[in-house]
Amino acid sequence: MHRRATMPNTNTIALDAMGGDQAPAMVVVGADTALKRYPGTKFLLFGDFTKCVKLLGRFPNLSETTEVIHTEETVSAEAKPSTALRRGQKTSMWLAINSVANGRADAVVSAGNTGALMAMSKLILKTLPGISRPAIAGIVPTRRSESVFLDLGANIDCGPENLVEFSFMGAILARAVLGVVRPTVGLLNVGAEEFKGKNELREVASTLSAADSFFEFLGFVEGDDLTAGTTDVVVTDGFTGNVALKAVEGVAQAYSDFLRRSLSSSFTARLGAFLARPAFRSLSEKVDPRRHNGAMFVGLNGIAVKSHGGTDALGFSNAIGVAIDIVQQGVNERIIGELSGLNPDNRG
């Protein structure tokens, strides 16, 4: 990701060591990779003490800056959010989130069950003043640069007021993390024409058009605008956002598979692939989902970052980097400060 430069880091990050398909090894190795990028970072590792300490023994520098808090209880990938809330008070996920609420950690990162992580985060951390619902926001690579995309699945059904809040929070995130002075915002729709889409979307568009002092609203955008980078921020409900993001990721993976097969189909193709290795390496890095891993739960009174459950250590280290960047750029403080200074009429 091409983010703004950060100050020297002295933050403490809580890690759910038991969340993710390859946990806890993926979490520990990812933390070591992140520590090299952000020297001075401290970690609270919530998980099985014996397993975590054994893994930490391979990384002396990480071991010196990490405290392990023991628990053998985890939130399963299949657990319903309601079940996780009732029975999960001793799980690694709950304890990691709670460390942010009680001030021991500046942010929490988990690759565990998304629904449970959001439910627990909302219950433990609460929402920021003036925010009715948090959203999951991710940074997606585009042909132009990068864009903020939200909501990625926290809210299946959204009212107009939710989409308005997402727009303001997305713009603040774009300013803080991407360094865009005056972000452009687009509302995802079935067409760019003003008469397209549901009445609720047209209502939101009317409200956002009046917020020109805060960001530049470019109106409706379509699915292909997401990868084109037409706007700095793309806003939609959680159902549509989750489907769109996974569709884009699936297309990128399919394209990579098609290209790999084509380049190994003949001697001439393999020779061409050898000569073009630097270009293909650059392309691979650009579309590698691990390098864009880590989605923020914006609107919470605390920093929580969701990593892909199936990621590896490199991907998890980037999710940790997202958390550190968000803390250092003071995203939550900006949301509170900037939204409190707005005319209520501009927020719908």
Secondary structure by P-SEA (a helix, b strand, c coil): cccccccccbbbbbbccccccccaaaaaaaaaaaaaacccbbbbbbccaaaaaaaacccaaaaaabbbbbbcccccccccaaaaaacccccaaaaaaaaaaaccccbbbbcccaaaaaaaaaaaccccccccbbbbbbbbbccccbbbbccccccccccaaaaaaaaaaaaaaaaacccccbbbbbbbccccccccccaaaaaaaaaaaaccccccccccccaaaaaaccccbbbbcaaaaaaaaaaaaaaaaaaaaaaaaaaaccaaaaaaaaaaaaaaaaaaaaaccccccccccccccbbbbbccccccaaaaaaaaaaaaaaaaaaaaaaaaaaaaaccccccc
